[in-house]
Amino acid sequence: MLELHRTSKSYPGVDALRGVSLAVGAGEVLGLVGENGAGKSTLIRVVSGAERPDGGWIELDGEPAAFDSPAEARRRGIAVIHQELSLIPQLSVRENLFLGAGWSRRGLVRRRREEREARRLLGLLEIDIDPGASCFGLSLGARQAVEIAKALALGPRLLILDEPTAALSPREARALLRQVRELAGRGAAAIYVSHRLEEIEAVADRVAVLRDGELVHSIDRRLPAAGGGGLAPLDRDALIEAMVGRRLSAEFPPRLHEELGEPRLEIKGLSAGHRVRDVSFSIRRGEVLGLAGLVGAGRSEVARLVFGAAARDRGEVWLDGRRLDPRSPRQAIAAGICLLPEDRRGHGLVLTESARANFALPNLDRFRRFRGMVDRRREGRAFDRWRGQLDIRLARSGQRVATLSGGNQQKVVIAKWLERGAKVVLCDEPTRGIDVGARYEIHEWIRRMASKGKAVLLISSELEEVLGMSDRVLVMHEGRIRGEIADPAGADPAGVLRIAAGVGPSEEPSVA
């Protein structure tokens, strides 16, 4: 159905695609993997008409295709689910789903028909969202589901999915994977981009690996050895090595210390409506405390309350034995608490500014000189130091942060807090949408921050990550802490999920 022939695309200072040739056929799901910056997003933009290739050509149904715009690609049956959401917050779910879809009669919107179709599409993803609700008030996961339903509404012949499950619950992710396979079963094609290799293994007929803009590896899993038209198992270690160009010693880096210090952060009776109800816990110096739970359990809300980014009804925050009352992020930052937010682009970065400017924002008082002027040389030296230590890959320090890969954007957020010298680091989905190589590096920095006596709260929707990185794990359900896991390494993931789903015994203090 779709073929790329020696396709190339360059930007100032970087060759994003270098002679890539690949194809996807009708009824087939092609898994596309690679590190951040490998060229996956550029390939998607080229195929979807958002960019024109500098070299090579594209064929659709055996005919040369040169899309001048995404609208033209959509008319040819190509739909894209982007990693970064493109909904209009002021419009309703229904309006976003069918905006530009042409569902009108004599210029009048057919609202009842749209509402019925909206409920059907959202039902396919097993998510209950009111079609009349404003997208502004939806959670990140709900907005992602609307984005997916919007693409399915087009009835595409070729569906391209870029990290589609990053904000979905496990149940919603499974429903999406079923829809992708059913779409292929009806003769459509799909290109599935994800850093979650378990999803690639579940859905992809073939897997292509990009590294530094080149196609370096491909796997056809539809082998006779699989039998009955099934799929051969995926060698994840070989795939990861092809993606990063080296072998990782382990999935998670080892701890850098054994002894934990005194309690550094203490939370007592934290509450905010029904979202967070009477939450209490402490984190010791050098400890990584994991916070597990399903989407909507209240994990992110806890982090925002501690950071002063949301109003609490009651509760106390204690730092190093002193009571704090952070009513704003400014006050929390001044006290030594920082947040890596779940939505780094929306809440952690100013996308219109450079990487260096984002790094400097919470640290301007450190670079201030006579009469409040900023010492740009000192600022530049500090940024260059962290740029080297964190291996932030960018063409120049003045490069706009919006143009960086997800992993490098997250490293900029980490760099500004390391420069700040924070005592408490709240990490909300720190590796969401980040490739395996950058993920390992961020895990290493979480270990290093803990080894220097910081208290780290790790929130993740990936159970393997929260169990593999934490010294202890708390499990939340419907705004409350329902269980504590003292030995995450020996925990039964099924038992953790039972507690997170509210079907496990909440009175038991630990699961092992």
Rosetta blueprint (number, residue, H / E / L):
1 M L
2 L E
3 E E
4 L E
5 H E
6 R E
7 T E
8 S E
9 K E
10 S E
11 Y E
12 P L
13 G L
14 V E
15 D E
16 A E
17 L E
18 R E
19 G E
20 V E
21 S E
22 L E
23 A E
24 V E
25 G L
26 A L
27 G L
28 E L
29 V E
30 L E
31 G E
32 L E
33 V E
34 G L
35 E L
36 N L
37 G L
38 A L
39 G L
40 K H
41 S H
42 T H
43 L H
44 I H
45 R H
46 V H
47 V H
48 S L
49 G L
50 A L
51 E L
52 R L
53 P L
54 D L
55 G E
56 G E
57 W E
58 I E
59 E E
60 L E
61 D L
62 G L
63 E E
64 P E
65 A L
66 A L
67 F L
68 D L
69 S L
70 P H
71 A H
72 E H
73 A H
74 R H
75 R H
76 R L
77 G L
78 I E
79 A E
80 V E
81 I E
82 H L
83 Q L
84 E L
85 L L
86 S L
87 L L
88 I L
89 P L
90 Q L
91 L L
92 S E
93 V H
94 R H
95 E H
96 N H
97 L H
98 F H
99 L L
100 G L
101 A L
102 G L
103 W L
104 S E
105 R E
106 R L
107 G L
108 L E
109 V E
110 R L
111 R H
112 R H
113 R H
114 E H
115 E H
116 R H
117 E H
118 A H
119 R H
120 R H
121 L H
122 L H
123 G H
124 L H
125 L L
126 E L
127 I L
128 D L
129 I L
130 D L
131 P L
132 G L
133 A L
134 S E
135 C H
136 F H
137 G H
138 L L
139 S L
140 L H
141 G H
142 A H
143 R H
144 Q H
145 A H
146 V H
147 E H
148 I H
149 A H
150 K H
151 A H
152 L H
153 A L
154 L L
155 G L
156 P L
157 R L
158 L E
159 L E
160 I E
161 L E
162 D E
163 E L
164 P L
165 T L
166 A L
167 A L
168 L L
169 S L
170 P H
171 R H
172 E H
173 A H
174 R H
175 A H
176 L H
177 L H
178 R H
179 Q H
180 V H
181 R H
182 E H
183 L H
184 A H
185 G H
186 R L
187 G L
188 A L
189 A E
190 A E
191 I E
192 Y E
193 V E
194 S L
195 H L
196 R L
197 L H
198 E H
199 E H
200 I H
201 E H
202 A H
203 V H
204 A L
205 D L
206 R E
207 V E
208 A E
209 V E
210 L E
211 R E
212 D L
213 G L
214 E E
215 L E
216 V E
217 H E
218 S E
219 I E
220 D E
221 R L
222 R L
223 L L
224 P H
225 A H
226 A H
227 G L
228 G L
229 G L
230 G L
231 L L
232 A L
233 P L
234 L L
235 D L
236 R H
237 D H
238 A H
239 L H
240 I H
241 E H
242 A H
243 M H
244 V H
245 G L
246 R L
247 R L
248 L L
249 S L
250 A L
251 E L
252 F L
253 P L
254 P L
255 R L
256 L L
257 H L
258 E L
259 E L
260 L L
261 G L
262 E L
263 P E
264 R E
265 L E
266 E E
267 I E
268 K E
269 G E
270 L E
271 S E
272 A E
273 G L
274 H L
275 R L
276 V E
277 R E
278 D E
279 V E
280 S E
281 F E
282 S E
283 I E
284 R E
285 R L
286 G L
287 E L
288 V E
289 L E
290 G E
291 L E
292 A E
293 G L
294 L L
295 V L
296 G L
297 A L
298 G L
299 R H
300 S H
301 E H
302 V H
303 A H
304 R H
305 L H
306 V H
307 F L
308 G L
309 A L
310 A L
311 A L
312 R L
313 D L
314 R E
315 G E
316 E E
317 V E
318 W E
319 L E
320 D L
321 G L
322 R E
323 R E
324 L E
325 D L
326 P L
327 R L
328 S L
329 P H
330 R H
331 Q H
332 A H
333 I H
334 A H
335 A H
336 G L
337 I E
338 C E
339 L E
340 L E
341 P L
342 E L
343 D L
344 R H
345 R H
346 G H
347 H H
348 G H
349 L L
350 V L
351 L L
352 T L
353 E L
354 S E
355 A H
356 R H
357 A H
358 N H
359 F H
360 A H
361 L H
362 P H
363 N H
364 L H
365 D H
366 R H
367 F L
368 R E
369 R L
370 F H
371 R H
372 G H
373 M L
374 V E
375 D L
376 R H
377 R H
378 R H
379 E H
380 G H
381 R H
382 A H
383 F H
384 D H
385 R H
386 W H
387 R H
388 G H
389 Q H
390 L H
391 D L
392 I L
393 R L
394 L L
395 A L
396 R L
397 S L
398 G L
399 Q L
400 R E
401 V H
402 A H
403 T H
404 L L
405 S L
406 G H
407 G H
408 N H
409 Q H
410 Q H
411 K H
412 V H
413 V H
414 I H
415 A H
416 K H
417 W H
418 L H
419 E H
420 R H
421 G L
422 A L
423 K L
424 V E
425 V E
426 L E
427 C E
428 D E
429 E L
430 P L
431 T L
432 R L
433 G L
434 I L
435 D L
436 V H
437 G H
438 A H
439 R H
440 Y H
441 E H
442 I H
443 H H
444 E H
445 W H
446 I H
447 R H
448 R H
449 M H
450 A H
451 S H
452 K L
453 G L
454 K L
455 A E
456 V E
457 L E
458 L E
459 I E
460 S L
461 S L
462 E L
463 L H
464 E H
465 E H
466 V H
467 L H
468 G H
469 M H
470 S L
471 D L
472 R E
473 V E
474 L E
475 V E
476 M E
477 H E
478 E L
479 G L
480 R E
481 I E
482 R E
483 G E
484 E E
485 I E
486 A L
487 D L
488 P H
489 A H
490 G H
491 A L
492 D L
493 P H
494 A H
495 G H
496 V H
497 L H
498 R H
499 I H
500 A H
501 A L
502 G L
503 V L
504 G L
505 P L
506 S L
507 E L
508 E L
509 P L
510 S L
511 V L
512 A L
